[in-house]
Amino acid sequence: MAKMKKGLLGPISGKIGDIVGSSWRGIVYVKSRPKRTKPPTEGELGNRFVFAYTQLWLQPIKEFLKVGFKDDNHTVYGVNAAKSYLYKTALTKDGFNSIIHPHLVKVSIGTLPLSDDIKVEKTSPTELTFTWEGGHIADSHPNDQIMLLAYNIQDEDKVIVGDVFGTVAGQFRKNGIDRIQVTPNPQKPDLDYHVYVAFSAMDRSRQSDSIYLGTVTI
């Protein structure tokens, strides 16, 4: 990162893209960064793969993550915050053999309590029904809303395109039931959808940690 020590019109110290600014004996100069001549190592290629792999895994659900990680950190949020959490808790890092464990992934982080006895059931060929205990939960509100996500990432192309169904503003906590429609893929039937649930506060000030409810085949 470059620094402008004397304001916008002053000399630059540091890097901006491929340009490096510096000074020597009071003389300010800029130069281009040297070009790398050595090919990347196997380890570097593996790290690049892991970076791309995690980015592609999370990208299809980025709109959900914007809500689920909106205030996790004042400077890092959304996909970037979710990626940081995934790296720490849901990734077995082994270069090109790295694996993301969906049951350890969080799609929402926060202090809002979850409701009790949250369940999901396939109630028709294209419908998932979610139920939970709609009674009072301490430090919550009856009009908090449920967040629902069904995500297929079984195939490599689905990591890029993403089959994503759900909502970040579902039924109220007090209602104890909600449903989402999942449109099956006619070319690839019987896909496994990973299912996640969280709650968002009535005033949108915070959200809960997500929980993983397993997979449903559609």
C-alpha positions, 0 to 999 in steps of 0.5 A: 500500500502506498502513502502520500506523505504530503497530501494528494499532490505530494510524493508517493511512498509504497506500491500502487499496482505495478508502480513503486514510489520512493525517494533517495537523498531527497529525490522522489522517483517511481519505478515499475515492480520487477517482473517475476521470472520464476514459475510458481511452485507447486505449493503456490499453485495449491494455495491459488487453487484453495483461494479460488475453490473457497471463493467459488463455493461461497460466491453463489450464496453471496446475497445470503452472506451479506445478511448473515455476516453483515456486522461480524467485523467492522471492516470485513463482512459478507463473502470475505468474512464468511471465507475467513470463517470457512478457512478456520473451521470448515476447510481441510487444506491440502493443496489440490486435494483440499476439501470444504466440509459443508456441515462445518460451514457457517452462513450466518454469525451473530448473537441472536438466539436460535429457536428450539427444535428446528427441523426440515422435512421434504413435504412434496417433490419441490417443497421443504417445510421448516418447523421450530418451537415458536414460543418465547426465547430469551433475548429475542423477539416474536417478530424475528424472521427466519433465514432459510437456505438450500444449496446444491454444490455437489458438482463442479459446475454447480460450484460456479453456477450454484443452485440456491433457494431460500430467503433472508426474510422468512416467517416470524419466529412466533409462527413456528413454520415456513416453506421454500420451493426448490426447483429440481434440475431436469438434467440432473435429478436427485441432487443433494441440497445442503440446508442451513437455518438462521434468524434475523432480528426484527429491527435487522440489528443482528442475526443468529449463528446458522445451524446445518440441518443436513442434506435433502435430495431433490 
